[in-house]
Amino acid sequence: MLDKNRREDPMTDAGASAEQESKDQFFKELAELSERMIAAHGKDFSMGALVLAARFIAANKSTMPADAT
């Protein structure tokens, strides 16, 4: 049940806000990258590359050496 008198923790709110800003920045970067890819190679290439990137992430693969994490 929601407590109307409960105050939000400013540290938690700040952390959530910082996380949201970070996510927004990544979406902006993805949009800009996508636009450049479309301009250079067309929509089919761009969609294919992004789908392959999603599959790469889903497969939990990494390009970083094991000792770098």
Biopython code that builds the backbone (N, CA, C, O; Angstrom):
import numpy as np
from Bio.PDB.StructureBuilder import StructureBuilder

atoms = [
    (1, "MET", "N", (0.833, -1.179, 0.000)),
    (1, "MET", "CA", (0.000, 0.000, 0.000)),
    (1, "MET", "C", (0.878, 1.243, 0.000)),
    (1, "MET", "O", (1.919, 1.269, 0.658)),
    (2, "LEU", "N", (0.472, 2.254, -0.722)),
    (2, "LEU", "CA", (1.238, 3.478, -0.858)),
    (2, "LEU", "C", (0.995, 4.380, 0.337)),
    (2, "LEU", "O", (-0.155, 4.654, 0.680)),
    (3, "ASP", "N", (2.051, 4.841, 0.969)),
    (3, "ASP", "CA", (1.961, 5.750, 2.108)),
    (3, "ASP", "C", (2.091, 7.173, 1.597)),
    (3, "ASP", "O", (3.155, 7.576, 1.126)),
    (4, "LYS", "N", (0.998, 7.941, 1.690)),
    (4, "LYS", "CA", (0.998, 9.311, 1.176)),
    (4, "LYS", "C", (1.936, 10.220, 1.959)),
    (4, "LYS", "O", (2.396, 11.229, 1.427)),
    (5, "ASN", "N", (2.228, 9.883, 3.211)),
    (5, "ASN", "CA", (3.090, 10.705, 4.047)),
    (5, "ASN", "C", (4.567, 10.350, 3.903)),
    (5, "ASN", "O", (5.435, 11.051, 4.425)),
    (6, "ARG", "N", (4.843, 9.272, 3.201)),
    (6, "ARG", "CA", (6.227, 8.836, 3.037)),
    (6, "ARG", "C", (6.942, 9.776, 2.070)),
    (6, "ARG", "O", (6.445, 10.069, 0.983)),
    (7, "ARG", "N", (8.097, 10.231, 2.480)),
    (7, "ARG", "CA", (8.898, 11.102, 1.618)),
    (7, "ARG", "C", (9.826, 10.253, 0.782)),
    (7, "ARG", "O", (10.339, 9.227, 1.229)),
    (8, "GLU", "N", (10.031, 10.700, -0.436)),
    (8, "GLU", "CA", (10.941, 10.001, -1.324)),
    (8, "GLU", "C", (12.376, 10.264, -0.874)),
    (8, "GLU", "O", (12.696, 11.350, -0.390)),
    (9, "ASP", "N", (13.213, 9.286, -1.034)),
    (9, "ASP", "CA", (14.625, 9.411, -0.710)),
    (9, "ASP", "C", (15.310, 10.191, -1.833)),
    (9, "ASP", "O", (15.357, 9.712, -2.966)),
    (10, "PRO", "N", (15.845, 11.389, -1.542)),
    (10, "PRO", "CA", (16.462, 12.188, -2.603)),
    (10, "PRO", "C", (17.638, 11.493, -3.273)),
    (10, "PRO", "O", (17.889, 11.722, -4.456)),
    (11, "MET", "N", (18.365, 10.649, -2.546)),
    (11, "MET", "CA", (19.485, 9.934, -3.144)),
    (11, "MET", "C", (18.982, 8.910, -4.163)),
    (11, "MET", "O", (19.573, 8.739, -5.229)),
    (12, "THR", "N", (17.890, 8.237, -3.825)),
    (12, "THR", "CA", (17.312, 7.277, -4.751)),
    (12, "THR", "C", (16.773, 7.992, -5.978)),
    (12, "THR", "O", (16.979, 7.541, -7.104)),
    (13, "ASP", "N", (16.080, 9.109, -5.764)),
    (13, "ASP", "CA", (15.540, 9.885, -6.881)),
    (13, "ASP", "C", (16.661, 10.400, -7.769)),
    (13, "ASP", "O", (16.539, 10.371, -8.993)),
    (14, "ALA", "N", (17.751, 10.870, -7.173)),
    (14, "ALA", "CA", (18.883, 11.376, -7.953)),
    (14, "ALA", "C", (19.517, 10.248, -8.756)),
    (14, "ALA", "O", (19.907, 10.444, -9.907)),
    (15, "GLY", "N", (19.619, 9.080, -8.157)),
    (15, "GLY", "CA", (20.190, 7.934, -8.857)),
    (15, "GLY", "C", (19.322, 7.516, -10.025)),
    (15, "GLY", "O", (19.823, 7.199, -11.104)),
    (16, "ALA", "N", (18.014, 7.518, -9.802)),
    (16, "ALA", "CA", (17.094, 7.164, -10.881)),
    (16, "ALA", "C", (17.155, 8.201, -11.988)),
    (16, "ALA", "O", (17.103, 7.854, -13.168)),
    (17, "SER", "N", (17.264, 9.459, -11.622)),
    (17, "SER", "CA", (17.342, 10.525, -12.611)),
    (17, "SER", "C", (18.631, 10.419, -13.418)),
    (17, "SER", "O", (18.617, 10.579, -14.638)),
    (18, "ALA", "N", (19.732, 10.153, -12.748)),
    (18, "ALA", "CA", (21.010, 9.996, -13.437)),
    (18, "ALA", "C", (20.963, 8.797, -14.377)),
    (18, "ALA", "O", (21.495, 8.852, -15.486)),
    (19, "GLU", "N", (20.333, 7.721, -13.939)),
    (19, "GLU", "CA", (20.216, 6.539, -14.787)),
    (19, "GLU", "C", (19.362, 6.846, -16.015)),
    (19, "GLU", "O", (19.699, 6.433, -17.125)),
    (20, "GLN", "N", (18.259, 7.568, -15.819)),
    (20, "GLN", "CA", (17.396, 7.919, -16.936)),
    (20, "GLN", "C", (18.118, 8.820, -17.931)),
    (20, "GLN", "O", (17.977, 8.655, -19.143)),
    (21, "GLU", "N", (18.889, 9.767, -17.419)),
    (21, "GLU", "CA", (19.666, 10.643, -18.300)),
    (21, "GLU", "C", (20.686, 9.841, -19.098)),
    (21, "GLU", "O", (20.895, 10.100, -20.284)),
    (22, "SER", "N", (21.320, 8.871, -18.452)),
    (22, "SER", "CA", (22.288, 8.014, -19.130)),
    (22, "SER", "C", (21.610, 7.216, -20.244)),
    (22, "SER", "O", (22.128, 7.126, -21.357)),
    (23, "LYS", "N", (20.457, 6.643, -19.937)),
    (23, "LYS", "CA", (19.718, 5.869, -20.938)),
    (23, "LYS", "C", (19.298, 6.765, -22.100)),
    (23, "LYS", "O", (19.414, 6.376, -23.262)),
    (24, "ASP", "N", (18.809, 7.967, -21.784)),
    (24, "ASP", "CA", (18.406, 8.913, -22.831)),
    (24, "ASP", "C", (19.578, 9.247, -23.746)),
    (24, "ASP", "O", (19.409, 9.353, -24.961)),
    (25, "GLN", "N", (20.765, 9.412, -23.167)),
    (25, "GLN", "CA", (21.958, 9.717, -23.965)),
    (25, "GLN", "C", (22.297, 8.558, -24.897)),
    (25, "GLN", "O", (22.661, 8.781, -26.052)),
    (26, "PHE", "N", (22.181, 7.324, -24.407)),
    (26, "PHE", "CA", (22.449, 6.172, -25.260)),
    (26, "PHE", "C", (21.437, 6.085, -26.400)),
    (26, "PHE", "O", (21.811, 5.760, -27.527)),
    (27, "PHE", "N", (20.155, 6.371, -26.127)),
    (27, "PHE", "CA", (19.151, 6.363, -27.187)),
    (27, "PHE", "C", (19.460, 7.431, -28.235)),
    (27, "PHE", "O", (19.289, 7.205, -29.433)),
    (28, "LYS", "N", (19.914, 8.587, -27.777)),
    (28, "LYS", "CA", (20.286, 9.648, -28.706)),
    (28, "LYS", "C", (21.454, 9.193, -29.583)),
    (28, "LYS", "O", (21.444, 9.398, -30.797)),
    (29, "GLU", "N", (22.454, 8.577, -28.965)),
    (29, "GLU", "CA", (23.610, 8.080, -29.715)),
    (29, "GLU", "C", (23.199, 7.001, -30.718)),
    (29, "GLU", "O", (23.694, 6.979, -31.845)),
    (30, "LEU", "N", (22.294, 6.107, -30.311)),
    (30, "LEU", "CA", (21.820, 5.071, -31.231)),
    (30, "LEU", "C", (21.076, 5.685, -32.412)),
    (30, "LEU", "O", (21.237, 5.239, -33.548)),
    (31, "ALA", "N", (20.270, 6.699, -32.148)),
    (31, "ALA", "CA", (19.533, 7.369, -33.222)),
    (31, "ALA", "C", (20.493, 8.028, -34.201)),
    (31, "ALA", "O", (20.311, 7.930, -35.415)),
    (32, "GLU", "N", (21.516, 8.701, -33.679)),
    (32, "GLU", "CA", (22.491, 9.363, -34.547)),
    (32, "GLU", "C", (23.278, 8.340, -35.362)),
    (32, "GLU", "O", (23.502, 8.536, -36.557)),
    (33, "LEU", "N", (23.697, 7.250, -34.721)),
    (33, "LEU", "CA", (24.417, 6.194, -35.426)),
    (33, "LEU", "C", (23.526, 5.596, -36.520)),
    (33, "LEU", "O", (23.980, 5.376, -37.644)),
    (34, "SER", "N", (22.280, 5.338, -36.192)),
    (34, "SER", "CA", (21.347, 4.761, -37.159)),
    (34, "SER", "C", (21.184, 5.676, -38.367)),
    (34, "SER", "O", (21.168, 5.208, -39.505)),
    (35, "GLU", "N", (21.065, 6.964, -38.127)),
    (35, "GLU", "CA", (20.924, 7.919, -39.232)),
    (35, "GLU", "C", (22.160, 7.907, -40.134)),
    (35, "GLU", "O", (22.043, 7.960, -41.359)),
    (36, "ARG", "N", (23.348, 7.836, -39.518)),
    (36, "ARG", "CA", (24.577, 7.787, -40.321)),
    (36, "ARG", "C", (24.658, 6.488, -41.123)),
    (36, "ARG", "O", (25.073, 6.497, -42.281)),
    (37, "MET", "N", (24.267, 5.390, -40.515)),
    (37, "MET", "CA", (24.294, 4.100, -41.201)),
    (37, "MET", "C", (23.319, 4.094, -42.377)),
    (37, "MET", "O", (23.652, 3.602, -43.456)),
    (38, "ILE", "N", (22.131, 4.633, -42.177)),
    (38, "ILE", "CA", (21.140, 4.696, -43.250)),
    (38, "ILE", "C", (21.657, 5.559, -44.392)),
    (38, "ILE", "O", (21.533, 5.191, -45.561)),
    (39, "ALA", "N", (22.235, 6.704, -44.055)),
    (39, "ALA", "CA", (22.765, 7.600, -45.092)),
    (39, "ALA", "C", (23.880, 6.931, -45.883)),
    (39, "ALA", "O", (23.977, 7.127, -47.094)),
    (40, "ALA", "N", (24.710, 6.157, -45.230)),
    (40, "ALA", "CA", (25.859, 5.546, -45.892)),
    (40, "ALA", "C", (25.511, 4.252, -46.626)),
    (40, "ALA", "O", (26.046, 3.984, -47.701)),
    (41, "HIS", "N", (24.598, 3.436, -46.036)),
    (41, "HIS", "CA", (24.396, 2.085, -46.583)),
    (41, "HIS", "C", (22.941, 1.679, -46.741)),
    (41, "HIS", "O", (22.674, 0.570, -47.202)),
    (42, "GLY", "N", (21.999, 2.519, -46.381)),
    (42, "GLY", "CA", (20.581, 2.203, -46.549)),
    (42, "GLY", "C", (19.959, 1.544, -45.332)),
    (42, "GLY", "O", (20.640, 1.113, -44.401)),
    (43, "LYS", "N", (18.619, 1.484, -45.379)),
    (43, "LYS", "CA", (17.846, 0.952, -44.249)),
    (43, "LYS", "C", (18.064, -0.538, -44.008)),
    (43, "LYS", "O", (18.155, -0.978, -42.861)),
    (44, "ASP", "N", (18.149, -1.318, -45.092)),
    (44, "ASP", "CA", (18.309, -2.769, -44.913)),
    (44, "ASP", "C", (19.582, -3.099, -44.158)),
    (44, "ASP", "O", (19.563, -3.909, -43.231)),
    (45, "PHE", "N", (20.699, -2.474, -44.548)),
    (45, "PHE", "CA", (21.953, -2.708, -43.840)),
    (45, "PHE", "C", (21.832, -2.279, -42.384)),
    (45, "PHE", "O", (22.242, -3.003, -41.477)),
    (46, "SER", "N", (21.265, -1.097, -42.171)),
    (46, "SER", "CA", (21.177, -0.551, -40.816)),
    (46, "SER", "C", (20.342, -1.438, -39.907)),
    (46, "SER", "O", (20.743, -1.731, -38.780)),
    (47, "MET", "N", (19.181, -1.866, -40.393)),
    (47, "MET", "CA", (18.336, -2.751, -39.584)),
    (47, "MET", "C", (19.031, -4.077, -39.326)),
    (47, "MET", "O", (18.981, -4.600, -38.213)),
    (48, "GLY", "N", (19.679, -4.622, -40.347)),
    (48, "GLY", "CA", (20.388, -5.889, -40.171)),
    (48, "GLY", "C", (21.497, -5.783, -39.146)),
    (48, "GLY", "O", (21.669, -6.673, -38.312)),
    (49, "ALA", "N", (22.250, -4.697, -39.207)),
    (49, "ALA", "CA", (23.351, -4.511, -38.257)),
    (49, "ALA", "C", (22.829, -4.376, -36.831)),
    (49, "ALA", "O", (23.416, -4.927, -35.900)),
    (50, "LEU", "N", (21.735, -3.650, -36.656)),
    (50, "LEU", "CA", (21.182, -3.477, -35.310)),
    (50, "LEU", "C", (20.573, -4.779, -34.784)),
    (50, "LEU", "O", (20.663, -5.067, -33.591)),
    (51, "VAL", "N", (19.959, -5.558, -35.662)),
    (51, "VAL", "CA", (19.431, -6.866, -35.246)),
    (51, "VAL", "C", (20.580, -7.785, -34.843)),
    (51, "VAL", "O", (20.498, -8.482, -33.832)),
    (52, "LEU", "N", (21.645, -7.785, -35.630)),
    (52, "LEU", "CA", (22.814, -8.605, -35.265)),
    (52, "LEU", "C", (23.406, -8.158, -33.931)),
    (52, "LEU", "O", (23.834, -8.989, -33.130)),
    (53, "ALA", "N", (23.430, -6.850, -33.695)),
    (53, "ALA", "CA", (23.926, -6.352, -32.403)),
    (53, "ALA", "C", (23.036, -6.842, -31.264)),
    (53, "ALA", "O", (23.538, -7.225, -30.207)),
    (54, "ALA", "N", (21.732, -6.832, -31.468)),
    (54, "ALA", "CA", (20.806, -7.313, -30.435)),
    (54, "ALA", "C", (21.009, -8.809, -30.177)),
    (54, "ALA", "O", (20.977, -9.260, -29.032)),
    (55, "ARG", "N", (21.217, -9.567, -31.248)),
    (55, "ARG", "CA", (21.466, -11.007, -31.087)),
    (55, "ARG", "C", (22.781, -11.246, -30.356)),
    (55, "ARG", "O", (22.883, -12.161, -29.539)),
    (56, "PHE", "N", (23.778, -10.430, -30.646)),
    (56, "PHE", "CA", (25.075, -10.522, -29.986)),
    (56, "PHE", "C", (24.908, -10.302, -28.477)),
    (56, "PHE", "O", (25.472, -11.038, -27.668)),
    (57, "ILE", "N", (24.133, -9.288, -28.116)),
    (57, "ILE", "CA", (23.868, -9.000, -26.699)),
    (57, "ILE", "C", (23.084, -10.139, -26.064)),
    (57, "ILE", "O", (23.407, -10.585, -24.964)),
    (58, "ALA", "N", (22.047, -10.611, -26.764)),
    (58, "ALA", "CA", (21.205, -11.684, -26.225)),
    (58, "ALA", "C", (22.000, -12.963, -26.004)),
    (58, "ALA", "O", (21.706, -13.724, -25.082)),
    (59, "ALA", "N", (23.002, -13.204, -26.840)),
    (59, "ALA", "CA", (23.820, -14.400, -26.700)),
    (59, "ALA", "C", (24.863, -14.255, -25.601)),
    (59, "ALA", "O", (25.618, -15.187, -25.324)),
    (60, "ASN", "N", (24.901, -13.066, -24.966)),
    (60, "ASN", "CA", (25.806, -12.794, -23.863)),
    (60, "ASN", "C", (27.264, -12.926, -24.288)),
    (60, "ASN", "O", (28.102, -13.423, -23.536)),
    (61, "LYS", "N", (27.546, -12.478, -25.487)),
    (61, "LYS", "CA", (28.922, -12.516, -25.977)),
    (61, "LYS", "C", (29.584, -11.198, -25.640)),
    (61, "LYS", "O", (28.913, -10.186, -25.444)),
    (62, "SER", "N", (30.900, -11.216, -25.574)),
    (62, "SER", "CA", (31.639, -10.011, -25.260)),
    (62, "SER", "C", (32.880, -9.945, -26.121)),
    (62, "SER", "O", (33.493, -10.968, -26.429)),
    (63, "THR", "N", (33.248, -8.733, -26.508)),
    (63, "THR", "CA", (34.496, -8.547, -27.257)),
    (63, "THR", "C", (35.642, -8.197, -26.324)),
    (63, "THR", "O", (36.793, -8.103, -26.751)),
    (64, "MET", "N", (35.323, -8.002, -25.042)),
    (64, "MET", "CA", (36.352, -7.644, -24.071)),
    (64, "MET", "C", (37.038, -8.902, -23.546)),
    (64, "MET", "O", (36.376, -9.915, -23.316)),
    (65, "PRO", "N", (38.354, -8.852, -23.353)),
    (65, "PRO", "CA", (39.043, -9.995, -22.758)),
    (65, "PRO", "C", (38.494, -10.282, -21.362)),
    (65, "PRO", "O", (38.037, -9.367, -20.677)),
    (66, "ALA", "N", (38.536, -11.525, -20.942)),
    (66, "ALA", "CA", (37.985, -11.930, -19.655)),
    (66, "ALA", "C", (38.634, -11.169, -18.496)),
    (66, "ALA", "O", (37.959, -10.879, -17.509)),
    (67, "ASP", "N", (39.905, -10.844, -18.589)),
    (67, "ASP", "CA", (40.570, -10.171, -17.480)),
    (67, "ASP", "C", (40.296, -8.660, -17.436)),
    (67, "ASP", "O", (40.733, -7.983, -16.506)),
    (68, "ALA", "N", (39.581, -8.134, -18.429)),
    (68, "ALA", "CA", (39.284, -6.692, -18.462)),
    (68, "ALA", "C", (38.033, -6.344, -17.671)),
    (68, "ALA", "O", (37.768, -5.166, -17.430)),
    (69, "THR", "N", (37.256, -7.347, -17.259)),
    (69, "THR", "CA", (36.017, -7.052, -16.546)),
    (69, "THR", "C", (36.194, -7.040, -15.066)),
    (69, "THR", "O", (35.234, -6.805, -14.332)),
]
sb = StructureBuilder()
sb.init_structure("model")
sb.init_model(0)
sb.init_chain("A")
sb.init_seg("    ")
for serial, (resi, resn, name, xyz) in enumerate(atoms, 1):
    if name == "N":
        sb.init_residue(resn, " ", resi, " ")
    sb.init_atom(name, np.array(xyz, "f"), 0.0, 1.0, " ", f" {name:<3s}", serial, name[0])
structure = sb.get_structure()
